[in-house]
Amino acid sequence: MAQSHKGVSARRVAALADVHGNAPALEAVLAELEFAEPDLIVFCGDLTWGSLPRETLDLVRALRISARFVRGNADRAVGTDTESRRGPWITSLHTEEDLAFLAGFEQTVSVDVDGLGPTCFCHGSPRSDEEFVTERTPAERVREFMTSIGERVVVTAHTHVRYDRQVDGIRLLNPGSVGLPYEGEQGAYWALLGPDVELRRTDYDIEAAVEQMRATDDPRVEVIAELMLEPRPREDAIEHAERVEFSG
């Protein structure tokens, strides 16, 4: 598996978030990266929490591009969630080596990207992997979570909805979700950074992916299948995220 390195600079960076154990979606994006040729991939959290964690880890271990990994809230739950129906099942599909790998993910990752400068990659926000940040997050809250952050470009995840906006001289963006997008349209969503930002979508055989997932004994597979086949509308996801943060 490609090794992570701190304090790196990169000409082009692929930002991949919220794979959620959807190995077919990740495989399709990685095939596209063969042509995009980024210097680095930053995974922005929630890598294996889904129906195909083993297959997802196999793809990551076979990477020929350097990679860094941000910790998401679901990454923290693997090995620690003993209450839900799904937690123990997912944990059982991770070896001790897998659990140690996830435990080594970073809270945030900083990369100096050509054309963008120092860029902070996180999951929820720089201060919390559970904070929802969207295209409608109030500037006041942005200022709050940026208090101790020196970077002027911040890549968030967690909401499964992509965006690209400016707030008080800060460029905020979300690449969207590779494995479970809430965009109202099927596909695998990601972003290519440097020298600007390209929000991208990759097509793949979603029906075949769903059938592969249904062949597992994932206790939540039908919920996931429905969300993949009929993606949640982005406006619904944004409204929910902002309502949760407003209610506090």
C-alpha positions in Angstrom: 0.0 0.0 0.0 1.2 3.5 -0.8 2.7 5.2 2.2 1.5 8.5 3.8 4.0 11.4 4.2 3.5 14.5 6.3 4.3 18.0 5.1 4.0 17.3 1.4 3.5 19.4 -1.6 1.7 18.2 -4.7 1.0 19.4 -8.3 -2.4 17.6 -8.4 -4.4 16.0 -5.6 -7.4 13.7 -5.9 -9.8 14.2 -3.0 -12.0 11.1 -2.4 -14.5 11.0 0.5 -17.1 8.8 2.0 -16.4 5.6 0.0 -18.4 3.7 2.6 -17.2 0.3 1.6 -18.5 0.7 -2.0 -15.6 -1.1 -3.7 -17.0 -1.0 -7.2 -17.4 2.8 -7.0 -13.9 3.2 -5.7 -12.5 0.9 -8.4 -14.2 3.0 -11.1 -12.7 6.3 -9.7 -9.2 4.8 -9.3 -9.4 3.7 -13.0 -10.1 7.3 -14.0 -7.2 8.4 -11.8 -4.9 6.4 -14.1 -5.6 9.1 -16.7 -5.8 12.1 -14.4 -2.4 11.2 -12.9 -2.5 13.0 -9.5 0.6 13.0 -7.4 -1.4 12.2 -4.3 -4.8 10.9 -3.2 -6.3 12.2 0.0 -9.1 10.0 1.4 -11.3 12.3 3.5 -12.9 9.8 5.8 -15.4 7.0 6.1 -13.5 4.5 4.0 -14.7 1.0 4.9 -18.0 1.4 6.8 -20.3 -0.3 4.3 -21.1 -3.6 2.6 -17.7 -4.4 1.1 -15.0 -3.4 3.5 -12.5 -6.2 2.6 -12.8 -5.4 -1.1 -12.3 -1.7 -0.4 -9.2 -2.3 1.7 -7.8 -4.6 -1.1 -8.1 -1.7 -3.6 -6.4 0.7 -1.2 -3.6 -1.7 -0.5 -3.0 -2.0 -4.2 -2.6 1.7 -4.8 0.3 2.8 -6.9 -0.3 6.5 -6.1 0.8 8.0 -2.7 -2.1 8.4 -0.3 -3.0 10.1 2.9 -6.0 9.2 5.1 -8.3 11.5 7.1 -10.3 9.9 9.9 -14.0 10.0 9.6 -16.6 9.4 12.3 -17.4 6.0 10.7 -13.7 5.1 10.7 -13.7 5.7 14.5 -16.8 3.5 14.8 -15.1 0.4 13.3 -14.0 -1.7 16.2 -15.8 0.4 18.8 -19.5 0.4 17.8 -20.9 -2.6 19.7 -24.5 -1.3 20.0 -25.8 -1.1 16.4 -26.7 -4.1 14.3 -24.1 -3.2 11.7 -21.1 -2.2 13.9 -20.1 -5.7 15.1 -20.7 -7.1 11.6 -18.4 -4.6 10.0 -15.8 -5.0 12.7 -15.8 -8.8 12.1 -14.6 -8.2 8.6 -11.5 -6.2 9.7 -8.4 -7.9 10.8 -6.2 -6.6 13.6 -4.0 -5.1 10.9 -7.0 -3.4 9.3 -8.1 -1.9 12.6 -4.6 -0.6 13.3 -4.6 0.9 9.8 -7.9 2.8 10.4 -6.7 3.9 13.9 -3.7 5.6 12.2 -5.8 7.9 10.1 -5.1 11.6 10.8 -7.6 14.2 12.1 -6.7 16.6 9.3 -4.2 16.5 6.5 -2.4 19.6 5.1 -1.0 19.6 1.6 0.5 22.5 -0.4 -1.3 22.2 -3.7 -0.1 24.0 -6.8 -2.3 26.9 -7.7 -4.3 26.6 -4.4 -1.6 26.8 -1.7 -1.8 25.1 1.7 -5.0 23.1 1.8 -6.6 21.5 4.8 -8.4 18.2 4.3 -10.8 17.1 7.0 -14.0 15.0 7.3 -16.7 17.1 9.0 -14.8 20.3 9.7 -11.3 21.0 10.9 -12.5 20.9 14.5 -14.9 17.9 14.4 -15.4 14.8 12.2 -19.1 15.0 12.9 -19.7 18.7 12.0 -21.9 19.2 8.9 -20.6 21.9 6.5 -22.5 22.7 3.4 -22.8 25.4 0.7 -25.3 27.2 3.1 -23.3 27.0 6.3 -23.4 30.5 7.9 -20.2 32.5 7.6 -20.2 32.9 11.4 -19.9 29.2 12.0 -17.2 29.0 9.3 -15.2 31.7 11.2 -15.6 29.7 14.4 -14.2 26.4 13.0 -11.4 28.2 11.2 -10.1 30.0 14.3 -6.9 28.0 14.6 -6.6 27.0 10.9 -3.9 28.7 8.8 -4.9 27.2 5.4 -7.2 29.3 3.2 -8.5 26.3 1.3 -10.5 23.6 3.2 -11.8 20.3 1.9 -14.7 18.9 3.9 -16.7 15.7 3.6 -19.3 13.9 5.8 -22.5 15.4 4.1 -22.2 13.4 0.9 -23.0 16.6 -1.0 -20.4 18.4 -3.1 -20.0 22.2 -3.3 -17.3 24.9 -3.9 -17.7 28.3 -2.3 -15.9 31.3 -0.9 -16.4 32.6 2.7 -14.4 35.5 4.0 -11.4 34.8 1.7 -11.6 31.0 2.5 -12.3 28.5 -0.2 -14.5 25.7 1.1 -15.3 22.6 -0.9 -16.6 19.1 -0.6 -15.8 16.5 -3.3 -19.0 14.6 -2.7 -19.3 11.0 -1.9 -17.6 8.2 -3.9 -19.8 5.4 -2.5 -23.1 7.0 -1.4 -23.8 10.4 -2.9 -26.7 12.6 -1.9 -26.9 14.4 -5.2 -30.1 13.2 -6.7 -28.1 11.5 -9.5 -26.2 8.2 -9.5 -22.4 8.0 -9.8 -19.2 8.3 -7.8 -18.3 11.9 -6.9 -14.8 13.2 -6.2 -12.6 16.2 -6.9 -9.3 16.9 -8.6 -7.3 19.8 -7.1 -4.5 21.8 -8.7 -4.1 24.3 -10.2 -7.9 24.9 -9.6 -10.7 22.7 -8.4 -12.6 20.2 -10.7 -15.6 18.6 -9.2 -16.0 15.3 -11.0 -18.5 12.4 -11.3 -17.6 8.9 -12.5 -20.2 6.5 -13.9 -20.1 2.8 -12.9 -22.5 -0.2 -13.0 -24.5 0.6 -9.9 -27.0 -2.3 -10.4 -24.1 -4.8 -10.4 -22.6 -3.1 -7.3 -25.9 -3.4 -5.5 -26.2 -7.1 -6.4 -22.6 -7.7 -5.1 -23.6 -6.0 -1.8 -26.8 -8.0 -1.6 -24.7 -11.2 -1.8 -23.2 -10.3 1.6 -25.0 -10.5 5.0 -24.8 -6.8 5.7 -27.8 -6.2 7.9 -28.4 -2.7 6.4 -27.8 -3.7 2.7 -31.4 -2.9 1.6 -31.2 0.6 3.0 -27.9 1.2 1.2 -29.2 -0.4 -2.0 -32.2 2.0 -2.0 -30.0 5.0 -1.5 -27.7 4.0 -4.3 -30.4 3.2 -6.8 -32.5 6.3 -5.9 -30.0 8.9 -4.5 -31.2 11.3 -1.9 -31.8 14.8 -3.3 -29.0 17.2 -2.5 -31.5 19.9 -1.2 -32.9 17.4 1.3 -29.4 16.5 2.5 -28.3 20.1 2.9 -31.5 21.1 4.7 -31.0 18.2 7.1 -27.4 19.0 7.7 -28.0 22.7 8.5 -31.0 21.9 10.7 -28.9 19.5 12.8 -26.1 22.0 13.3 -28.6 24.8 14.0 -30.4 22.8 16.7 -27.0 22.1 18.1 
